[in-house]
Amino acid sequence: MIKSSCINSKDIQEEWESILSKRFNHAYTIAFSVETDNDKMNVTNEELLHALKKRVSEIESGHDCDMIEACGLPFDTYKNP
């Protein structure tokens, strides 16, 4: 933190750069199920997309659970450069 007795424009600039640079990238997964006649190796893109849209719709409506519960914790995180 900047001490109030020695504030100058360079200190302020460095402090803002420090604050603004604290950006993170978090990778999440969302669980959903697909009902299909196909085995697991032959599920189509359309079936996956339909099931994912249905899951998101359920979450948005509050029907099943909230987004935090659906996604859990991120599986990967890094600080943006």
Phi, psi and omega in degrees: 000153178276133176279136185296336182284348184226038181283130170220171185297327178294318178298317180296315179300314179296320179296315178296319178298321178296316180295313184290335182279354180276066177247139182237155174244118181247130178258127181241162169241159174229130182272138174206160180243155181237124173263123185206162173273350182275151173285173187298337181275351186235019175293134185273161175303318181297318178296317178297313181297317178300314181294321179294316178298321178297317180296315179298319179299318178298318180294315180299325181279351183076009183299312187257308183190179177266172186298320180299318179294322182291327184262330184069204179278156177295147178269349178204141178215140172214155178277130178296143180292000000 
